[in-house]
Amino acid sequence: MQLNLTKKPLALILLVLLLPVLLYWQFMHPRPLALQAQKAPKVLDTRLANVVDECAGIADKAVANMQAIVEFQKLEIEGRKFNVMRRCMDDRGLIENPQWLAYAAPLAKAMAKQQHISEDEAIENLRRSQMINVKPIANQPIYWQPRHQ
């Protein structure tokens, strides 16, 4: 009977000592970089998709009551819509990725020659097409990045 009494406190002491170690290991121990790399893009992609959807909705509402009668008014409305989108994304901590701009500059130059438009207009057309794209494309940087990078 005395054997059972000494085993119970020993097991209890062992449990009390091991429980904090297990909790520390589970919650505070740094994860391997491979696991961090797998989780981070998914979280950022989900957050980015939500923010882009939210800002696109705000931008649509900002120009919803505007009517274009002549062609330049259509361009003005479209420009206003994307300006609202850009400001909304900036308010939520996302900015244009400089790597995307470096990637898009040669494409805009080629597009400008092909379509007989200015390089500024070509880069703006590329911006507008990529602003709402949240899925990464091979060998192409994503348009938005967090402000702190």
C-alpha positions as a Markdown table, in Angstrom:
| # | Residue | x | y | z |
|---|---|---|---|---|
| 1 | Met | 0.0 | 0.0 | 0.0 |
| 2 | Gln | 2.9 | 2.4 | 0.7 |
| 3 | Leu | 4.2 | 1.7 | -2.8 |
| 4 | Asn | 1.0 | 3.1 | -4.4 |
| 5 | Leu | 1.2 | 6.3 | -2.3 |
| 6 | Thr | 4.7 | 7.1 | -3.5 |
| 7 | Lys | 3.9 | 6.4 | -7.1 |
| 8 | Lys | 1.0 | 8.8 | -7.2 |
| 9 | Pro | 2.9 | 11.9 | -6.0 |
| 10 | Leu | 5.8 | 11.0 | -8.2 |
| 11 | Ala | 3.5 | 10.8 | -11.2 |
| 12 | Leu | 1.8 | 14.1 | -10.2 |
| 13 | Ile | 5.1 | 15.9 | -9.8 |
| 14 | Leu | 6.3 | 14.5 | -13.1 |
| 15 | Leu | 3.0 | 15.7 | -14.8 |
| 16 | Val | 3.3 | 19.1 | -13.2 |
| 17 | Leu | 6.9 | 19.5 | -14.4 |
| 18 | Leu | 6.3 | 18.2 | -17.9 |
| 19 | Leu | 3.1 | 20.1 | -18.6 |
| 20 | Pro | 4.8 | 23.6 | -18.8 |
| 21 | Val | 7.5 | 22.2 | -21.0 |
| 22 | Leu | 5.0 | 20.7 | -23.4 |
| 23 | Leu | 3.0 | 23.9 | -23.5 |
| 24 | Tyr | 6.1 | 25.9 | -24.2 |
| 25 | Trp | 7.1 | 23.5 | -26.9 |
| 26 | Gln | 3.7 | 23.7 | -28.5 |
| 27 | Phe | 3.0 | 27.4 | -28.4 |
| 28 | Met | 6.3 | 29.3 | -27.9 |
| 29 | His | 8.9 | 27.2 | -29.7 |
| 30 | Pro | 9.8 | 28.7 | -33.1 |
| 31 | Arg | 8.5 | 26.8 | -36.0 |
| 32 | Pro | 10.8 | 25.5 | -38.7 |
| 33 | Leu | 11.2 | 27.9 | -41.5 |
| 34 | Ala | 9.7 | 25.5 | -44.0 |
| 35 | Leu | 6.4 | 25.5 | -42.0 |
| 36 | Gln | 6.5 | 29.3 | -41.7 |
| 37 | Ala | 7.0 | 29.6 | -45.5 |
| 38 | Gln | 4.1 | 27.3 | -46.2 |
| 39 | Lys | 1.7 | 29.1 | -43.8 |
| 40 | Ala | 2.6 | 32.8 | -44.5 |
| 41 | Pro | 1.6 | 33.1 | -48.2 |
| 42 | Lys | -1.8 | 31.4 | -47.6 |
| 43 | Val | -2.6 | 33.9 | -44.8 |
| 44 | Leu | -1.3 | 36.8 | -46.8 |
| 45 | Asp | -3.2 | 35.6 | -49.9 |
| 46 | Thr | -6.5 | 35.3 | -47.9 |
| 47 | Arg | -6.0 | 38.7 | -46.3 |
| 48 | Leu | -5.1 | 40.2 | -49.7 |
| 49 | Ala | -8.1 | 38.7 | -51.4 |
| 50 | Asn | -10.4 | 40.0 | -48.7 |
| 51 | Val | -8.9 | 43.5 | -48.8 |
| 52 | Val | -9.0 | 43.6 | -52.6 |
| 53 | Asp | -12.7 | 42.5 | -52.6 |
| 54 | Glu | -13.6 | 45.1 | -50.0 |
| 55 | Cys | -11.7 | 47.9 | -51.8 |
| 56 | Ala | -13.2 | 46.9 | -55.2 |
| 57 | Gly | -16.7 | 47.2 | -53.6 |
| 58 | Ile | -15.9 | 50.6 | -52.2 |
| 59 | Ala | -14.5 | 51.8 | -55.5 |
| 60 | Asp | -17.6 | 50.5 | -57.4 |
| 61 | Lys | -19.8 | 52.3 | -54.9 |
| 62 | Ala | -17.8 | 55.5 | -55.3 |
| 63 | Val | -18.6 | 55.8 | -59.0 |
| 64 | Ala | -22.0 | 54.0 | -59.0 |
| 65 | Asn | -24.0 | 57.2 | -59.5 |
| 66 | Met | -21.8 | 58.7 | -62.2 |
| 67 | Gln | -23.1 | 58.6 | -65.8 |
| 68 | Ala | -20.7 | 58.9 | -68.7 |
| 69 | Ile | -22.2 | 60.7 | -71.7 |
| 70 | Val | -19.1 | 61.1 | -73.8 |
| 71 | Glu | -16.0 | 58.9 | -74.1 |
| 72 | Phe | -13.6 | 60.9 | -72.0 |
| 73 | Gln | -16.1 | 60.8 | -69.1 |
| 74 | Lys | -15.9 | 57.0 | -69.2 |
| 75 | Leu | -12.1 | 57.2 | -68.8 |
| 76 | Glu | -12.5 | 59.8 | -66.0 |
| 77 | Ile | -14.9 | 57.5 | -64.1 |
| 78 | Glu | -12.6 | 54.5 | -64.6 |
| 79 | Gly | -9.6 | 56.6 | -63.4 |
| 80 | Arg | -11.6 | 57.8 | -60.3 |
| 81 | Lys | -12.6 | 54.2 | -59.5 |
| 82 | Phe | -9.0 | 53.0 | -59.6 |
| 83 | Asn | -7.8 | 56.0 | -57.6 |
| 84 | Val | -10.3 | 55.1 | -54.9 |
| 85 | Met | -9.1 | 51.5 | -55.1 |
| 86 | Arg | -5.5 | 52.6 | -54.7 |
| 87 | Arg | -6.3 | 54.8 | -51.7 |
| 88 | Cys | -8.4 | 52.1 | -50.0 |
| 89 | Met | -5.6 | 49.6 | -50.3 |
| 90 | Asp | -3.1 | 52.2 | -48.9 |
| 91 | Asp | -5.4 | 52.8 | -46.0 |
| 92 | Arg | -5.3 | 49.0 | -45.3 |
| 93 | Gly | -1.5 | 48.9 | -45.4 |
| 94 | Leu | -0.9 | 47.7 | -48.9 |
| 95 | Ile | 1.1 | 49.5 | -51.6 |
| 96 | Glu | 2.3 | 48.9 | -55.1 |
| 97 | Asn | 5.1 | 46.4 | -55.2 |
| 98 | Pro | 8.2 | 48.0 | -56.7 |
| 99 | Gln | 9.2 | 44.6 | -58.1 |
| 100 | Trp | 6.0 | 44.5 | -60.0 |
| 101 | Leu | 6.7 | 47.9 | -61.4 |
| 102 | Ala | 10.1 | 46.8 | -62.6 |
| 103 | Tyr | 8.6 | 43.7 | -64.1 |
| 104 | Ala | 5.8 | 45.7 | -65.9 |
| 105 | Ala | 8.0 | 48.6 | -67.3 |
| 106 | Pro | 9.4 | 46.6 | -70.3 |
| 107 | Leu | 5.9 | 45.1 | -70.9 |
| 108 | Ala | 4.4 | 48.5 | -71.0 |
| 109 | Lys | 7.0 | 49.8 | -73.4 |
| 110 | Ala | 6.3 | 46.9 | -75.8 |
| 111 | Met | 2.6 | 47.4 | -75.4 |
| 112 | Ala | 2.9 | 51.1 | -76.1 |
| 113 | Lys | 4.7 | 50.5 | -79.4 |
| 114 | Gln | 2.2 | 47.8 | -80.4 |
| 115 | Gln | -0.9 | 49.7 | -79.6 |
| 116 | His | 0.4 | 53.2 | -80.5 |
| 117 | Ile | -0.2 | 54.6 | -77.1 |
| 118 | Ser | 2.1 | 56.4 | -74.5 |
| 119 | Glu | 4.1 | 54.3 | -72.1 |
| 120 | Asp | 2.3 | 56.0 | -69.2 |
| 121 | Glu | -1.1 | 54.8 | -70.6 |
| 122 | Ala | 0.3 | 51.3 | -71.1 |
| 123 | Ile | 1.6 | 51.0 | -67.6 |
| 124 | Glu | -1.7 | 52.4 | -66.2 |
| 125 | Asn | -3.6 | 49.8 | -68.2 |
| 126 | Leu | -1.4 | 47.1 | -66.8 |
| 127 | Arg | -1.9 | 48.5 | -63.3 |
| 128 | Arg | -5.6 | 48.4 | -63.7 |
| 129 | Ser | -5.6 | 44.9 | -64.9 |
| 130 | Gln | -3.3 | 43.6 | -62.1 |
| 131 | Met | -4.8 | 45.6 | -59.2 |
| 132 | Ile | -7.5 | 43.1 | -58.6 |
| 133 | Asn | -5.5 | 40.0 | -59.4 |
| 134 | Val | -4.5 | 38.2 | -56.1 |
| 135 | Lys | -3.3 | 34.9 | -57.5 |
| 136 | Pro | 0.4 | 34.7 | -58.1 |
| 137 | Ile | 1.4 | 34.0 | -61.7 |
| 138 | Ala | 4.7 | 32.2 | -62.5 |
| 139 | Asn | 7.7 | 34.5 | -62.8 |
| 140 | Gln | 5.5 | 37.6 | -62.2 |
| 141 | Pro | 5.5 | 39.5 | -58.9 |
| 142 | Ile | 2.1 | 40.2 | -57.3 |
| 143 | Tyr | 0.9 | 43.8 | -57.6 |
| 144 | Trp | 0.3 | 44.6 | -53.9 |
| 145 | Gln | 2.7 | 44.2 | -51.0 |
| 146 | Pro | 2.5 | 45.2 | -47.3 |
| 147 | Arg | 3.7 | 48.7 | -46.6 |
| 148 | His | 6.4 | 47.6 | -44.2 |
| 149 | Gln | 8.4 | 45.4 | -46.7 |
